[in-house]
Amino acid sequence: MAKSFHALALTALLWLPSVSRAAWWAENDYSFGSNKFQRESLTLFSRLSPALVGGANASYYKDGGLYRDKAWAFRAPLMYSTGKLVLSLKPFAYPASSAIRSSASGAKFSALFPLLESDDESYIHLTLSGAAARQRTLLNLRTGPDSEAFSETAFEAQMEKSFYNQFFFLASAAGFNEPGNGAANSTLVKPVLDQADLAYLGTFRPVTALPEWSLSAQIARSMRPDYDSHIYAGYSKISY
């Protein structure tokens, strides 16, 4: 299933037998696409206690358009797992650079509730999330271009259904606030924050425009012989 730093993805990762016994492990993701798009992400995870996992992530994205220079981001995901609840916290920061004069920082909190667990590895999970970020970027205002700071918040609900740990169905819905302070898609010049850090959008490319809401659906099938790899298809609708 799609890689992302939220409770569902990290929980699924911890269920792998080779990972559940490891003291530390690394995960690397690389994506590329049209318009010279590249995205690289490296995360180191460490088991801090039987119920607590921490991580450190560094990533960047770039393309052949507005973001010809690398836009860097750093994250520090934490997950606490008990028998009936999984809590996760993901602080993140996008430092400003001379080429990309935008910066952002914030955090996302998630709580995963196992609604149904069966002996045949079928389950139903509900995840509720909230996120907040502060971004400083250049805006084209009536008085002329000016660097302004504004706040963003998002709320998200996800439902995942597994059949025998082989077939997976995921549905997600998220809503975003109107940031104010003159920030709108018509005034943004070169924002750096990927909105997927606030809520799951089902996209591989960064979404730097300001969404109003999003709906996503995904179906996945784990593959033999180890059932640790997946083939999946998904659809996302994002309103701006």
Secondary structure as UniProt FT lines:
FT   HELIX           7..14
FT   HELIX           17..20
FT   STRAND          24..33
FT   TURN            34..36
FT   STRAND          37..49
FT   TURN            50..51
FT   STRAND          52..62
FT   TURN            66..67
FT   STRAND          71..75
FT   STRAND          78..81
FT   STRAND          86..94
FT   STRAND          103..117
FT   TURN            119..120
FT   STRAND          123..141
FT   TURN            142..143
FT   STRAND          144..163
FT   TURN            164..166
FT   STRAND          167..176
FT   TURN            181..182
FT   TURN            185..187
FT   HELIX           195..197
FT   STRAND          213..223
FT   TURN            224..226
FT   STRAND          229..239
//
